[in-house]
Structure formats: structure tokens, C-alpha cells
Amino acid sequence: MTAPAPAPLPRTGIGVDVHAFAPTGTARELWVAGLRWEGEPGLVGHSDADVACHAACDALFSAAGIGDLGSHFGVDQPEWAGASGARLLGEAARRVQAAGFRIGNISVQVIGNRPRLSRRRDEACAAMSEAAGAPVTVSGSTTDALGLTGRGEGVAAIATALVITRAESIEEGTT
């Protein structure tokens, strides 16, 4: 008698990203959660420094067990220089799916005094969900003036992702 194939398994991953604000007078736009934040100072980074999208990418890669942001889009890969966080998130989702996983959801918390996410939360969730091809929730928090985010030196994000092993991947032995 042949044993039935195991049920698809959920896997979780965590991602963190932090970027400093660009020096005053630097021509950098602020991109967070796939949105441009007009009138806010930009963040310094290899790409657009979108901490929310970067943390979401890292959470996806971690959940799937296929590396991290640096191994997929690192500074040693010039083709990703200046790339939008939404583009990176879309590509991360594609790579996770190609590795045999379906994305359940992603949750991102942006930590910083600015930008104020509350007024654009729905828009941020929609932008990131569209990029990932899966449900993404975005929340914001401050650190009560503690640390680099509390002092207004930069913005951080923490994300979790849930991916599910596709049944066909289990049957093929490629999990």
C-alpha cells in the first residue's frame, strides 16, 4: 500500500530592513510600502530603499528557505541598482513561487516617526498586495523616541510571511 502524499505544509519567515535618511539636500525620494511620499526626505540604499518592501522580500525568502535579500538583489548585482521596492517584491514572489510555494500572506510593520502611514494605509496594503500577488497588511509604529528610528535618523520595517508548500511540489519531491 502506498502512503498518501503529505498535506501542503505552511512555513513562516521573518524579514527586517533598516535605512537611514539621506543627508539634507540630497535628491532622494522617499519610497515606503510601494508608495512615494511627497515632501519627505528619502532613504539611502542600493535600490529605492523601500524598507517595507525589502523586509517583505526577506520574509518571503526566509519562509521558502531560499536565501535573503542580499543574495538575490545585493550590491554586487548592479542590475538591481535603483530598482523599486515593488519591483523587488514582485520578483521575490516569483522566485518563491518558482521554488514550489504559494504565498499565503505577508504582514509588515514600518517603524519610524515618518512617514505617517495611517493616512495611506489602505493604499500601502493595495500597492504591496499587487506587487506580491498575495494579501499584504501594513501597519506603523514609533519607538517613543528610542533608537535610530525614534531620533528620526531612519526608518525600519519588520515583516512576516506565510508560504504554503504546493502539493505538486511534495509529490515531485522538490520541497
C-alpha positions as CSV (number, residue, x, y, z in Angstrom):
1,M,0.0,0.0,0.0
2,T,1.4,3.4,-1.0
3,A,1.3,6.1,1.7
4,P,-0.7,9.2,0.8
5,A,1.3,12.3,-0.1
6,P,1.7,14.6,2.8
7,A,-0.5,17.7,3.0
8,P,0.9,21.0,2.0
9,L,2.9,22.5,4.9
10,P,2.8,26.1,5.9
11,R,6.1,27.8,6.5
12,T,6.8,31.2,8.1
13,G,9.6,33.7,7.6
14,I,10.8,36.9,9.2
15,G,12.4,39.8,7.4
16,V,13.9,43.1,8.7
17,D,15.2,46.1,6.9
18,V,16.6,49.5,8.1
19,H,17.7,52.5,6.0
20,A,19.0,55.9,7.1
21,F,17.6,59.1,5.8
22,A,19.7,60.8,3.1
23,P,21.6,63.9,4.1
24,T,19.7,67.1,3.8
25,G,19.8,68.5,0.2
26,T,20.2,65.0,-1.3
27,A,17.9,64.4,-4.2
28,R,16.3,61.1,-3.0
29,E,12.6,60.5,-3.0
30,L,11.0,58.6,-0.1
31,W,9.5,55.3,-1.1
32,V,7.9,53.2,1.7
33,A,5.4,50.3,1.1
34,G,5.4,50.8,-2.6
35,L,4.3,54.4,-2.3
36,R,6.1,57.7,-3.0
37,W,5.9,60.1,0.0
38,E,5.9,63.6,-1.4
39,G,7.7,66.2,0.7
40,E,9.5,63.6,2.9
41,P,13.3,63.1,2.8
42,G,14.4,60.0,1.0
43,L,16.3,57.0,2.4
44,V,19.8,55.9,1.3
45,G,20.1,52.5,-0.3
46,H,21.3,50.4,-3.3
47,S,17.7,50.4,-4.7
48,D,15.0,52.8,-3.7
49,A,15.5,51.8,0.0
50,D,11.8,50.9,0.5
51,V,12.1,49.3,3.9
52,A,8.6,47.8,3.9
53,C,9.1,46.0,0.5
54,H,12.6,44.9,1.4
55,A,11.5,43.4,4.7
56,A,8.7,41.6,2.9
57,C,11.1,40.2,0.4
58,D,13.4,38.9,3.2
59,A,10.4,37.3,4.9
60,L,9.4,35.5,1.7
61,F,12.9,34.3,1.1
62,S,13.2,33.1,4.7
63,A,9.9,31.3,4.6
64,A,10.9,29.5,1.4
65,G,14.4,28.8,2.7
66,I,16.0,30.3,-0.5
67,G,18.4,32.9,0.8
68,D,17.9,36.6,1.7
69,L,17.6,40.0,0.1
70,G,21.4,40.4,-0.3
71,S,21.8,37.0,-2.0
72,H,19.0,37.8,-4.6
73,F,19.4,41.6,-5.1
74,G,22.7,42.6,-3.4
75,V,25.0,45.5,-4.1
76,D,27.2,43.0,-6.1
77,Q,24.3,42.8,-8.6
78,P,24.3,46.2,-10.4
79,E,21.2,45.3,-12.4
80,W,19.2,45.9,-9.3
81,A,20.7,49.4,-8.5
82,G,17.9,51.9,-8.2
83,A,15.1,49.2,-8.5
84,S,11.8,50.0,-6.9
85,G,10.8,48.0,-3.8
86,A,7.6,47.0,-5.6
87,R,9.6,45.5,-8.4
88,L,11.9,43.6,-6.0
89,L,8.8,42.3,-4.1
90,G,7.2,41.1,-7.3
91,E,10.4,39.3,-8.3
92,A,10.8,37.8,-4.8
93,A,7.3,36.5,-5.0
94,R,8.0,35.0,-8.5
95,R,11.2,33.3,-7.1
96,V,9.4,31.9,-4.1
97,Q,6.6,30.5,-6.3
98,A,9.2,29.0,-8.7
99,A,10.7,27.3,-5.7
100,G,7.4,25.4,-5.1
101,F,5.5,27.6,-2.7
102,R,2.2,29.5,-2.7
103,I,2.2,32.8,-0.7
104,G,-0.5,32.9,2.0
105,N,0.1,36.4,3.3
106,I,2.6,39.0,4.3
107,S,2.4,41.3,7.3
108,V,4.7,44.4,7.5
109,Q,5.2,46.8,10.4
110,V,7.0,50.1,9.5
111,I,8.9,51.6,12.4
112,G,9.6,55.3,12.4
113,N,8.4,58.8,13.1
114,R,7.7,59.4,9.5
115,P,6.1,58.9,7.1
116,R,2.8,58.8,8.9
117,L,1.3,55.6,7.5
118,S,-2.2,55.9,8.9
119,R,-3.5,58.2,6.2
120,R,-2.3,56.0,3.4
121,R,-2.5,52.5,5.0
122,D,-5.2,51.1,2.6
123,E,-3.2,52.4,-0.4
124,A,0.0,50.9,1.0
125,C,-1.7,47.5,1.5
126,A,-3.0,47.6,-2.0
127,A,0.3,48.6,-3.6
128,M,2.2,45.8,-1.8
129,S,-0.5,43.2,-2.4
130,E,-0.5,44.0,-6.1
131,A,3.3,43.6,-6.2
132,A,3.4,40.4,-4.2
133,G,0.3,38.9,-5.9
134,A,-0.9,38.0,-2.4
135,P,-2.5,39.7,0.6
136,V,-0.2,42.2,2.4
137,T,-1.1,44.1,5.5
138,V,0.9,47.2,6.6
139,S,0.9,48.8,10.0
140,G,3.1,51.5,11.5
141,S,4.7,52.2,14.9
142,T,7.0,54.6,16.5
143,T,9.6,53.8,19.1
144,D,8.7,56.6,21.6
145,A,11.9,58.5,20.6
146,L,14.2,55.5,21.2
147,G,16.9,54.3,18.8
148,L,17.7,55.5,15.3
149,T,14.0,55.5,14.3
150,G,13.0,57.4,17.4
151,R,15.7,60.0,16.8
152,G,14.5,60.4,13.2
153,E,17.7,59.1,11.7
154,G,15.9,56.5,9.5
155,V,13.1,54.0,9.1
156,A,12.9,50.3,9.8
157,A,10.5,47.5,9.0
158,I,9.8,44.0,10.2
159,A,7.8,41.5,8.1
160,T,6.4,38.0,8.5
161,A,5.3,35.9,5.6
162,L,3.4,32.6,5.4
163,V,4.0,30.4,2.4
164,I,2.5,27.0,1.7
165,T,4.2,24.1,0.0
166,R,2.3,23.3,-3.2
167,A,1.0,19.7,-3.2
168,E,2.5,19.1,-6.6
169,S,6.0,20.0,-5.3
170,I,5.6,17.4,-2.5
171,E,4.6,14.8,-5.0
172,E,7.6,15.6,-7.2
173,G,9.9,15.6,-4.2
174,T,11.1,19.2,-4.8
175,T,10.1,20.7,-1.5
